[in-house]
Every structure is written in C-alpha cells, then in structure tokens.
Amino acid sequence: MGGAERNARKKKQQQRAATTAVSAARGASGDRSKIVIGIVVVAVLAVAVIGGVLWTKSNGKEPLAAPQEVAGVSAPIVRDGGAVVVGKDTAKATIDIYEDFLCPACGTFKKVYGDEIKREIEAGTLKVRYHALPFLIRYSDPEGYSRDSANAALCAADEDKFWQYHETLFAKQPEEGGPGYTKEELVKLGTDLGITGDTFKQCVENGAHEDDAQAELDEVKAGGNFGGTPTVMQDGKIVDWDDEDWLANLVK
C-alpha cells in the first residue's frame, strides 16, 4: 500500500471517528431533561471532593480574541432576517445549518466539517443558510449567552464581518454550563475584527436582532423535525451527516 493511499485511508478513519463523536454529542444534548438529576448529583459530588470550595467552569473560558488565522470567505454574504446566507445563488446545493454558539456538538461539527464547507462555498458549489439559535439560553451561567451571541453574530453580518465573527465564536467557545461572554466582550470582538462606529455596539447592547434569532428557532421547531443543534437540512429535510461523504454527495 503506497503512502498516499495510507494517508487517505487514515483520513477516512479519523473523519469516521469524528463523525461518530459529533453524533454522540448531539444525541446527548437532544434530551437534556433525562440527565438533569445526574448533573445535580455530579455537581454535589464535585463540591464534596473539592472540600466545600464552589466548583465552576469559568477557568475553561478563553479570552474572546480573534485567532491570528481567522479570515473571511470569498463568497457573497447577506443577512436575511435571522439567517445569514453565504454563497452564490448558482451553487449546486443549498443547505440550512441550525447551530448554537454554546452547543458543544456544534463546536465539534464545526471542527470536523468547517473547512470542507468553506471550500465548497468558495468553489461556488455550496450555499449555506446559517441560523444561529438561542436554543441553549438556559445553559449558561448567567443565562442568556446563546441569545446574546446569536444577536451579536447578526449584528456582525450587518457590518460585513459575519464570517470572521462566526469563526471566532466557535474557536473560542465557552463551556456549556459556565459563563458565556458578556455583551461588552462581544462588542470588543467586533472592534478587534475591524468594526468601527457605534452602530454595532448599540446593536449588541440593545439586542436589536434578538427577535429575528428567536423567530428562526420558533420556525424550525414548528416544522416538527428539529431535534436540536446542530441540525443540517436541505429543502426542509434533515441531512444525515453520519455518513462522512454527506457533503460531497450533496454537491455532486
């Protein structure tokens, strides 16, 4: 077996394992009510082990600064209400990605498929409608990071910085259950990415697009086939990305 063939086989194996991990993470977040008791027990045990010191996930929160490697995407970007459309209208395939910036499974999905999705967008074969949802609004402490980050991403789209903002929020994703980034930090990220003027700051602080983001969540839930984040759909039907070739098959 040649080196190239070994590398290709290894890549397939790694992607298959990663896809399984994403599916497992998504399934775990799909029925949270069944694990609330377990979470409480674990939290109590953690406090006991630490010896009465309050346990928190705040140490896992990285400073919200754009990575040096973050870059834009060579494709049209348009905000459409609570969705952001990235890609050419002539693309062979259009998909909807429903995500939450706090969702761990969404972060894993982004790591596994993000580069491939970007390549297809830039090649003109794929158009993506990104829906940042306030889905896990109660799963940060204090509550509301899902809502605030979704709103901020839409505000960034108004300033032609959606892609860089989106990439950074996942690259610096806070832990579920811990503190998310504050509105002040979300505003500073926009400034770091080159957004100037007061419009973006006011948009973030005033929650200008909160209703738009909530409307996207309400609409997809009303469709009856939304199982949580991340969800990928094409023409209203769920795309099964357990198959590592799902994207390649869509754009053929």
C-alpha positions in Angstrom: 0.0 0.0 0.0 1.5 3.4 -1.1 2.0 6.4 1.2 -0.8 8.4 -0.5 -3.3 5.5 -0.1 -2.3 5.0 3.6 -2.9 8.7 4.2 -6.2 8.7 2.5 -7.3 5.7 4.5 -6.2 7.2 7.7 -8.0 10.4 7.0 -11.2 8.5 6.3 -10.8 6.6 9.6 -10.3 9.8 11.5 -13.3 11.5 9.9 -15.5 8.5 10.6 -14.5 8.6 14.3 -15.1 12.3 14.4 -18.5 12.0 12.8 -19.4 9.4 15.4 -18.3 11.7 18.1 -20.5 14.6 16.7 -23.5 12.3 16.5 -23.0 11.1 20.1 -22.6 14.7 21.4 -25.7 15.8 19.5 -27.7 12.9 20.8 -26.6 13.6 24.3 -27.8 17.2 24.1 -31.1 16.2 22.4 -32.9 15.0 25.6 -31.5 17.1 28.4 -34.4 16.5 30.8 -33.4 12.9 31.3 -29.9 13.9 32.7 -30.8 16.8 35.0 -30.7 14.5 38.1 -27.4 13.1 37.0 -25.9 16.6 36.5 -27.1 17.6 40.0 -25.5 14.5 41.6 -22.2 15.1 39.8 -22.2 18.7 40.9 -22.8 17.8 44.5 -20.0 15.2 44.4 -17.7 17.7 42.8 -18.3 20.2 45.6 -17.6 17.5 48.2 -14.4 16.4 46.6 -13.1 19.9 46.4 -13.8 20.3 50.0 -16.6 22.8 50.1 -15.0 25.2 47.5 -17.5 26.2 44.9 -16.8 24.5 41.6 -17.1 26.5 38.4 -16.2 26.1 34.8 -15.0 29.7 34.4 -11.4 28.6 34.2 -12.2 27.0 30.8 -13.3 30.3 29.3 -10.7 31.7 27.0 -10.4 35.4 26.3 -12.6 36.4 23.4 -10.0 37.5 20.9 -9.9 36.6 17.2 -7.3 33.9 16.4 -4.5 35.1 14.1 -5.5 32.6 11.4 -9.2 33.8 11.2 -10.0 35.0 7.8 -13.0 35.9 5.7 -14.6 33.7 3.0 -14.6 34.5 -0.7 -18.3 34.4 -1.3 -21.4 36.7 -1.1 -22.8 37.1 2.4 -26.3 38.5 3.0 -28.4 38.7 6.2 -31.9 37.5 5.6 -33.8 38.3 8.8 -32.5 35.9 11.4 -30.5 33.8 8.9 -27.2 34.7 7.2 -26.8 33.4 3.6 -23.3 32.6 2.5 -22.5 31.5 -1.1 -23.5 32.0 -4.7 -27.1 31.7 -5.9 -25.8 29.4 -8.7 -24.5 26.8 -6.2 -25.4 23.2 -6.9 -26.7 22.7 -3.4 -28.2 24.9 -0.6 -28.3 23.7 3.0 -29.5 25.2 6.2 -27.3 24.8 9.3 -29.0 25.3 12.7 -26.5 25.9 15.4 -25.9 27.5 18.8 -22.7 29.2 19.8 -22.8 27.5 23.2 -23.6 24.0 21.9 -20.6 21.6 22.3 -21.8 19.3 19.5 -22.0 22.4 17.2 -18.4 23.1 18.0 -17.4 19.6 17.2 -19.3 19.7 13.9 -17.6 22.9 13.0 -14.1 21.4 13.7 -15.0 18.3 11.6 -16.7 19.9 8.6 -16.0 23.6 8.8 -13.0 23.6 6.4 -14.8 21.4 3.9 -17.9 23.5 4.0 -15.8 26.7 3.4 -14.0 25.0 0.4 -17.3 24.1 -1.2 -18.7 27.6 -0.6 -15.7 29.3 -2.2 -15.8 26.8 -5.1 -19.3 28.0 -5.8 -20.8 24.6 -5.4 -22.5 25.2 -2.0 -24.7 27.9 -0.5 -25.3 27.8 3.3 -28.0 29.5 5.3 -26.6 29.8 8.8 -29.2 30.0 11.6 -27.7 31.0 15.0 -30.3 30.0 17.5 -31.0 31.0 21.1 -31.6 27.3 21.8 -29.5 26.7 24.9 -30.4 30.0 26.5 -30.7 28.5 30.0 -27.5 26.5 29.8 -25.0 29.3 30.6 -24.5 31.0 34.0 -25.7 33.7 33.9 -28.4 32.6 31.4 -28.6 34.2 28.0 -25.3 33.7 26.2 -27.0 31.7 23.4 -29.3 34.7 22.8 -26.6 37.3 23.1 -24.1 35.6 20.8 -26.8 34.9 18.2 -27.8 38.5 18.2 -24.2 39.7 18.0 -23.5 37.5 15.0 -26.4 39.0 13.2 -25.1 42.5 14.1 -21.7 41.5 12.7 -23.4 40.4 9.5 -24.7 44.0 9.2 -21.1 45.1 9.3 -19.8 42.6 6.7 -17.9 40.7 9.4 -20.2 37.7 9.9 -17.8 35.0 8.8 -14.9 36.2 11.0 -17.2 36.7 13.9 -18.8 33.3 13.5 -15.4 31.5 13.2 -14.1 33.2 16.3 -17.2 32.4 18.5 -16.7 28.7 17.8 -12.9 28.9 18.0 -13.3 30.5 21.5 -16.4 28.6 22.5 -17.1 28.8 26.3 -18.1 25.6 28.2 -21.8 24.8 28.4 -23.0 25.4 32.0 -20.4 28.1 32.7 -20.3 31.8 32.0 -20.6 32.9 28.4 -19.1 36.1 27.1 -20.6 39.4 28.2 -22.1 41.9 25.8 -19.1 44.1 26.4 -16.8 41.3 25.3 -18.9 40.6 22.3 -18.7 44.3 21.3 -14.9 44.2 21.8 -14.6 41.2 19.5 -16.3 43.2 16.7 -13.9 46.1 17.3 -10.9 43.7 17.1 -12.2 42.4 13.8 -12.3 45.9 12.4 -15.9 47.1 13.0 -15.9 50.8 13.7 -18.6 53.3 14.7 -21.3 52.9 17.3 -23.9 51.1 15.3 -22.6 47.6 16.1 -22.1 48.4 19.8 -25.7 49.6 20.0 -27.0 46.6 18.1 -25.3 44.2 20.5 -26.2 46.1 23.7 -29.8 46.7 22.7 -30.4 43.2 21.4 -31.6 44.5 18.0 -31.8 41.1 16.3 -33.0 39.0 19.3 -36.5 38.7 17.9 -35.1 37.7 14.5 -33.0 34.9 16.1 -35.9 33.7 18.2 -38.2 33.7 15.1 -35.7 31.3 13.4 -35.9 28.9 16.4 -39.7 29.1 16.6 -40.0 28.4 12.9 -37.7 25.3 12.8 -39.3 23.9 15.9 -42.7 24.3 14.4 -41.6 22.2 11.4 -41.7 19.1 13.6 -38.4 17.5 12.6 -36.0 19.6 14.6 -34.1 17.5 17.1 -31.6 20.0 18.5 -28.4 21.6 17.4 -26.6 21.1 15.2 -29.1 20.2 12.5 -28.5 20.3 8.8 -31.4 20.5 6.4 -31.9 20.6 2.6 -35.3 21.7 1.3 -36.7 21.2 4.8 -35.5 17.6 5.1 -32.8 16.6 7.6 -29.5 15.7 6.1 -27.9 12.6 7.6 -24.2 13.6 8.2 -23.4 10.3 9.9 -22.0 9.4 6.5 -18.7 11.2 6.2 -19.3 11.8 2.5 -22.6 13.6 3.0 -21.3 16.9 1.8 -19.5 15.5 -1.2 -22.7 13.7 -2.2 -24.8 16.9 -2.0 -22.6 18.9 -4.3 -22.1 16.3 -6.9 
